[in-house]
Structures are given as structure tokens and as C-alpha cells.
Amino acid sequence: MNNPTAAALSAALQALSPSTLSLQNESHMHAGYFEGKESHFKLLIVSEAFEGQRLAARHQAVYALAQPFLMSGGGTVHALAIHAYTPDEWAKLEQAPDSPLCASRR
């Protein structure tokens, strides 16, 4: 399957020098899904760049890099669930929370 949006977004997020980066296309979990659509993603990113940052600042850093891919920036991504951790935080968790199903798909 061709995933150009996921590949480009992952490449853009390399600016944060992540030690772990997982970008899952969760579009199939949402109403109106069409095969191959790239509209809903779950991002797990672990980076030393997040050291000393509050959650809001981490999300702002990710959104700044993701902006061209978001619908508000002319892209196709409607939703981006961000799970951003420092390496120490991630070592304690080792699993990001599950994403909920879209209410209209339950």
C-alpha cells in the first residue's frame, strides 16, 4: 500500500531527532473511511528534545512540523493523536494508549 502522507510526515518529524517514532494510520477506525485514505493518525514520538517541556509545548513542536500535512495547512490529515515522551518517560511506559473508535463506527 502506498502511504505518501505518512512517509512525508515521518520524514518531517525527524527534525526532532526521535529515538522512537511510530506513525499509525488509523483512518479505518473512523466513519467515512475509504481504502487507502490517510486522514487519521496516531503518533508515538520519543525524543530528548522534549526534556523539560510541558505537554502543550511538545504538541506545539509536533504541530509546527506537521502543519503542511494537516487539513488546516492544505493537507489531508484530519486528526493527529500525539503521544510525545522523553526517553525516561517512555522507558517507564513502553506502550502508548489505545485510540478510541470513532463514535459513528462503534
N, C-alpha and C positions, 0 to 999 in steps of 0.2 A: 504494500500500500504506500502511496506517495503522501508524505506529510510535510509539505514545504513550509507551512506556518510554524509547526513545531520545531523544525530544523533551524529556521531563521531566528526564532525566539530563543532557542537554546544557545545559539551562537552569540546573540546579543548579550545574554546573561553571563557569558564568560568574562565580561568586564569586571564582575565581582569576584573573580578567581575562586569559584566554588570548589570545595573538596568533594562535595556530593551535589549532583543536580539530577533530578528526575522530573520530567515533564510528561504527565499522562493526559492523553486526550480522553476526556470524559463526556464528549458530546452525545454518545449513545445513551447516556443516562438521563437525557433531557427531552422534553416534548419537542416535536418538530425536527427530530434528528433525521438526517439524510446520510446515507453511506458515504464515507469519506469526508464528511464535514469536520472542520476544525474550529469550533466555536466555544467550547468549554474545556478548560484545562485545570489540572491540579499540579501545582509546582511545589516540589520539595527542594529547598536550596540550603546548603550548609556552607558558611563562609566566615573566615576570620574578619572580613570586612564588617560584619555585624557586631563585633565586640564593642561593648559599651553603648550600643544603640538600643533605644526602645523599639517596641514592635512597630509603631507607626513610622519611625524613621526607616526601618528595614523595608517596609512595604513601599514607602515613597521611593527608595532607591530602586526597587524592582520595577515599580510602575514607570519610573523615568526611562528605564531601558526598554520596557515593554510597550510604551506608548504607540509607536508606529504600527503595532500589531493589533491593538485594541480597536473596537468599533469607533470609539471617540476620536481615534487618530487616523481613521480611514482603513483600518484593518478588518479582520474577520472574527477576532476573538471577542465574544460577548461576556465571558466570565473567566476570571483567573483566581483560583483559590490558592493563596500564598501561605506556605508553611516555611518560615525562614528562621534558621537556628545558627547559633555559634557552634563550633566543633564540640565544646564541652557540653552544651545543652543537648546536642544530638547524641553524644555518647551515652547520655542517661536515658534517652527515649528510644532511639533506633527504629521508630515507626511513626509515620505521620498519621493523623486522624483520618478515618474514612470520610468520604464525601457523602452527603445525603442525596437521595434520589430527588429529582425534580417533582414537585407536588403533583403535577399533572401526569406523571409517568408511574405513579405508585399502583 
